[in-house]
């Protein structure tokens, strides 16, 4: 049984949009312990869960997943497509707020510009395998 999850948020650079949206919309922090995109980012915790589900020979490791776009604006569009929960949160607000939030998200991705002007993010994923 192979599976892959995202690492912890600081190691998943595409997630730079998440804190921007939370800050701009003044959202409260989610309660601890709830499931989320980064909830299984600890390899030891992930291995323990898989072992606890009855798998043996459990192994974990990491891999880098690279996302690249030509511009920060394209990266924002990419995030809007792959993170519908963010798009839904933002869409509940007036147009001027939406525009402001997406502009701030785009600005956040400028930190990942490479020498060619493309946005390139390295994102840690954690893999796990085990046998039932």
C-alpha positions in Angstrom: 0.0 0.0 0.0 1.7 3.2 -1.1 0.4 6.6 -0.2 1.7 10.2 -0.3 0.7 13.2 1.7 2.0 16.8 1.9 4.8 17.6 4.4 4.5 20.4 7.0 3.3 23.7 5.6 6.7 25.6 5.8 8.1 22.9 3.5 5.2 23.1 1.0 5.8 26.4 -0.7 2.7 26.3 -2.9 0.8 26.8 0.4 2.1 30.4 0.7 -1.4 31.5 -0.3 -3.1 29.9 2.8 -1.8 32.4 5.5 -2.3 35.3 3.1 -6.0 34.4 2.7 -6.4 33.8 6.4 -4.8 37.1 7.3 -6.6 39.2 4.6 -10.0 37.8 5.5 -9.2 37.9 9.3 -10.2 34.3 9.7 -9.8 32.6 13.0 -7.2 29.8 13.3 -8.8 26.4 12.9 -9.0 24.3 16.1 -6.0 22.0 16.6 -6.4 18.4 15.7 -8.8 18.8 12.8 -8.0 17.1 9.5 -6.4 19.3 6.8 -4.0 19.3 3.9 -0.9 19.2 6.2 -2.3 17.2 9.1 -0.1 14.1 8.3 3.1 16.0 7.6 5.0 14.3 10.4 6.5 11.0 9.0 6.5 9.4 12.5 2.9 10.2 13.0 2.0 9.0 9.5 3.9 5.7 10.1 2.2 5.2 13.4 -1.2 5.7 11.8 -0.5 3.2 9.1 0.9 0.7 11.5 -2.1 1.2 13.8 -4.3 0.4 10.8 -2.7 -3.1 10.7 0.0 -2.6 8.1 3.5 -4.0 8.8 6.9 -3.2 7.2 5.9 0.4 7.2 8.5 2.8 5.7 8.4 6.5 5.0 10.5 9.0 3.0 10.3 12.3 1.4 10.2 13.6 -2.2 10.2 17.0 -3.7 7.3 18.1 -6.0 8.1 21.1 -8.1 5.4 23.4 -9.5 6.4 26.1 -12.0 4.5 28.8 -13.9 5.7 31.6 -16.1 4.4 34.4 -13.9 3.1 35.0 -10.3 -0.3 35.7 -11.8 -0.4 32.3 -13.4 0.7 30.7 -10.2 -2.3 32.4 -8.4 -4.6 30.9 -11.1 -3.0 27.5 -10.5 -3.7 27.8 -6.8 -7.3 28.9 -7.4 -7.7 25.7 -9.4 -6.0 23.2 -7.1 -7.1 24.7 -3.7 -10.9 25.2 -4.2 -11.3 25.7 -0.4 -9.4 29.0 -0.7 -11.4 30.1 -3.8 -14.6 29.3 -1.9 -13.5 31.3 1.1 -12.6 34.3 -1.0 -15.6 34.1 -3.2 -17.9 34.8 -0.3 -16.7 38.4 -0.1 -17.3 41.5 -2.2 -15.5 41.9 -5.5 -13.1 44.5 -4.1 -12.1 42.2 -1.2 -11.6 39.3 -3.6 -9.4 41.4 -5.9 -7.3 42.6 -2.9 -6.8 39.1 -1.6 -5.8 37.6 -4.9 -3.4 40.5 -5.5 -1.8 39.8 -2.1 -1.6 36.1 -2.9 0.1 36.9 -6.2 2.6 39.1 -4.4 3.4 36.3 -1.9 4.5 34.1 -4.9 7.0 36.7 -6.0 9.4 35.4 -3.4 9.7 32.2 -5.5 10.8 33.9 -8.7 13.7 32.2 -10.4 16.4 34.1 -12.4 14.2 33.7 -15.5 11.2 35.4 -13.8 9.2 32.1 -13.5 7.6 31.1 -10.2 9.1 27.8 -9.0 8.1 26.2 -5.8 9.6 23.1 -4.2 7.1 21.2 -2.1 7.8 18.4 0.3 5.7 15.3 0.1 6.0 12.3 2.4 5.4 8.8 1.1 4.5 5.8 3.1 4.4 2.1 2.3 3.3 -0.9 4.2 1.9 -4.4 3.7 -1.4 -5.8 5.1 
